[in-house]
Amino acid sequence: QVQLLESGGGSVQAGGSLRLSCRIAGITYKTYCAAWFRQAPGTEREGVAAIDGGGNSYVDSVKGRFTISEDNAKNTLYLEMTSLKPEDTAMYFCAVRLSISCPWGLPQDQFVYWGQGTQVTVSS
């Protein structure tokens, strides 16, 4: 059974940092690519960052502040978030696509496994 378990969310002041983790279990690590999404109240879920063998991709609003990475040995995906802003407040989700390619802009239904989400709240 595939399971994605996020952790690392919390409440911080603007300018602070957080690191989100997503433990991926139940599938062979090298046969998938992964991404982070977020959804704020009253808004649509949006892609934040994606990672595959071709590199990393980011939504414009987080470029230079967020870094997506992965630890093959631990089957874990990370999102390092720095210089956080109140507009980064959202529920953050990790998701997996059963492909080695995650080009930016993929429809979200291409990601078949999703975590339960972890809340990030940034106060001004």
Salt bridges, closest charged atoms under 4 A:
GLU46 OE2 - ARG38 NE 2.65
ASP60 OD1 - LYS63 NZ 2.95
ASP88 OD1 - ARG38 NH1 2.99
ASP88 OD2 - ARG65 NH1 2.76
